[in-house]
Amino acid sequence: MDALIVGLLFLIFGLTFFLLVLFKYTEEEHQKELKKYQWVRNDTFLSWAEWDLVLFHKIASKSYIIAKVIILFFAFIPIAIGIFALWAFFSE
């Protein structure tokens, strides 16, 4: 029963996240996010403490399509966890 609940929750969250990114993350939203996080490029502490955020900001500032594809790939993680949990539940 626990695998069913976990699987459904992850699957619902993942599909919701995927659809939101697919339809709500537009070019205008992308430009707003870039302006909001412009300070990331010049911050010395963040460059070694949160290097993944700095790397994503550098990649995202190059292209809207690349940023959207990366975020869509992140949406597949909870979808995959949900599918595997449901598979484990129904395989018993």
Secondary structure, 3 states (H helix, E strand, C coil): CHHHHHHHHHHHHHHHHHHHHHHHCCHHHHHHHHHHCHHHHHCHHHHHHCHHHHHHHHHHHHCHHHHHHHHHHHHHHHHHHHHHHHHHHHCC
